[in-house]
Amino acid sequence: MQLHEIKKNTTCKNKKQVGRGGKKGTYCGKGQNGQKSRAGANFQPIIRTWIKKYPKLRGYNFNIIKKYAVVDVSTLEKVFEENNIITPKILTDDRIVRRIDGKIPSIKVLGKGEIKKPLIIEGCLVSKSAKEKIEKAGGTVKENK
């Protein structure tokens, strides 16, 4: 056996290069044509959009706006009898005031109308004019701030 008679066991075949244009290019493992098969198709992650929606100001508070339910003195005159105790829970139970987000709201009593019955108001915010009218009628006001 001479050197020029030696043959390789494997053939010297060039490996097919994929996804480089020309006639031999195929999908290069990116599937068929579409937006995601193109070069530079980097999509934004969903978390980034969530982060962008949060406010960037310092000292951001969720509940800046207080939600008050408003009750006039004239409605208290119509609904309640003399020397009744009025609390936010009683007002929501009697359906004079609705719950806000499923919770008993903080209530403010305003001085619209007139009152002649003495009433005891506890745990509610009361305006100056309403406080004067209630105390003039003989009632008392115990505020919780």
N, C-alpha and C positions, 0 to 999 in steps of 0.2 A: 504494500500500500504506500502510495506516495502522497506528498502534501497536496498536490492539485486534485487528488481523488477524494479527499475528505469532504463530507457533507454534514451540515448541521442537522440535528434532530428536529428543531423548530424552524419555522419559516420566519423571515425578517419582514413582518407585515407592520406597516405604520398604524398606530392606534388612531381611531377617528376622533378628531377634536370637535367638540360639540358647542354650538351657540356662538360662533364667531363670524357669522355672515358667509356669503358665498353660497355655493350649491350644497355643501356638506353640512351646513348648520341646521340643527333641529331645535327643539324647545329648551335645551340646556337645563332640564329638571325643573323648569318654571311653569309647566303646563302649557296650554295653548294660548293664543293671542288674547290679550285683555289688559286692563289697567295694571294688574298686579304682575304681569309678565315683563313689563318694561323696566328699563334701567332707572334707578333712582326713585322707585315707587315706595317711599317710606311714608307710612300712614301714622298719624298722631295717635298715641295711646289715649284711651278714654279717660284715664285718671287726670291727664293734663287739663282736659276741658273742665273737669270738676274743680281743680285747683284754681283755674282762671276765674271761675265764677265767684269765689270768696272775696270779700272786701279786703283791700290792702291797707286801709287806714289804721293808724295806731289807736288802741283803746276802743275797738269795736265791741258793742254789746248787742246781744240778741234782742233783749226785751227793753228797748229804750222807750217805746210807747206803752204807757200804762192803759189798760182797758178798764174803764169804769162803766158801771151801769147807773143810769140817772133816774132818780125818783123825785117827784114833786111833793110838796107838803099837802097839796089838795088831794092827791091820790091816797096818801096815808090817812087823811081825814075821812075819806069815803069808806075805806076797807076796814080799818081797825077801830076797836072800841076804846073806851077810856082806860088809862093806865096799863095798856098793853105794852109788852117789851118787844121792840123791833130790832132784829139782827139780820145780817145778810142771809143766814140759813133760813130764817122764817120767811123772808121775802121771796127766796127762790122756791121754797116748798109751796107757798101760796100762789106761785106763778105770776107774781107781780113783776118779777125780774127774771130774765132768761139766763141760763148758764152760758158762759163763754168758754168755748173749747172743752166742754164737759166739766168745768170747774165753777165753783161759786165765785162770782166776781167781787171785786171791791166796789162798794156802792157809795154814791154821793147823793145826799139829799139837798135839793135846791128849794128856794123860797117862793116858787110860783104858786099862786093861789092863797087861800086863807085856811087857818086851823083854829079850832075852838076847843078840841079835846086835849087833855094832858096825856102825852105819850112819852115813853122811856125809850130812847134810841141808843143802842150800844154797837160798837164795832163798825160804824159807818162814818164816812167823811161828811161834814155838814157845812154848807155855806154860811156866811155871816147873817144874811137876811133870814135864812131858814132857822138858824139858831135863835135869833131874836124872837121870831114868831112862835117857836115851840116853847121857849121859856116864858113868853108872855101868856101863853095858854095854860101854863102850870106844869109843863113837862120838863124832863131833864135830858141832857145830852152827854154821853160818855164816849169820847172819840178814841180810836186806836190809829196811830199814824204809822 
